[in-house]
Amino acid sequence: MRGDQVVTQPLVDTTTESVLCWNGDAWKIAGEPIRGNDTQLIFNLLLQAAKPSYNSESSNALDNGTAIQRVVDVISRICGPFSFVFYDAVNAKLYFSRDCLGRRSLLQGIDDTGAFKICSLCDGTSSTHFDEVGTTGVHMIDFTRSVMQDSPTPETGATHFNTDSIQTLPWENVDSPGHLVRMSF
């Protein structure tokens, strides 16, 4: 626990309905030591990053690719062991990852019904369907695009989550353990 109070998870922003589940210890962000609760600070930074950018000459929001880069920048500046899941409700994106050394558990998999699940530990009932999330970057699902398979399964007629809809935004490089640098995509 970091900070002087316990923060109940998941954190949910009542304005945007964005959600953060955080399992980690952020010692520093952008080289600055954390003062207070790291979970709350990271959530606030992610919420700020997800806000739309507006063109100063018009009221039109800019491409949400800049929001993606800002979210990635927040994550890449965290020093310490972590895993997280962040749902950006403003831009309908789900981000999840572990630090580059994989020091906190995060599993992903498809359950028996074809639903995609992310968890920090498996209940043991369907452990054969789950694998550790890779440590190669931040993984993102864009819910503004189709995430289901195009054709139903012949056995059940149900559609299932299409794992090809998970995009990995790779770490550009790692200068030292626990220090992630800007990603490229």
Steps between C-alpha positions, in 0.01 A plus 500: 500500500631843407361821641318574823167340408368184341354551152221257416527345155402510229521877477208638298474856375135602544522764226646290218433147634866413435639223724843404634611176665859541622732239650836656560736736669582815308814637663544784254317651204709691246790482745306667784437309825134425577347689789173355622310212344655373176175340377300821527779704339531261205122497452492881496785510246325244278171691517679820401678320214172357368330839478443610141734762357330785322621709212539854632351640178188285511298300746583173324677230698830387351570140399486268802842366394639783709301372800646153441851645497433701816373188684804306379725785616352485852561124523849523351607750769414271793796358690422193707329160477142508373216348307182687415177513303370844399170549318497840330124554466549834323670336201363143544844344544621234742869506594674227697859406567773405741833671555774393260640246749161342572528542877121499560266232371238575236322224311295514182289238334179385344259317730273210405232740371740684267524810720835675536613536861786672677588415861793500739436142609294215366233328707626162380182397320630584154872559544580336167342799322720769657856618435712774653466829314816570301748759619579638154291815536156633580213297356193684376153405381313764301128451561411743220593211269359150486656271761292191428574226248324550169343156495331304780655179631354196321446306826300763687413768246640761739749770407819530701751770580755538221847507657629669183324815624767538771761747382840508671666840527861382549755642737736693276796398717583448862793702632512324837278261697186671622543805277283490193543749224262637242326248281452514128204379295 
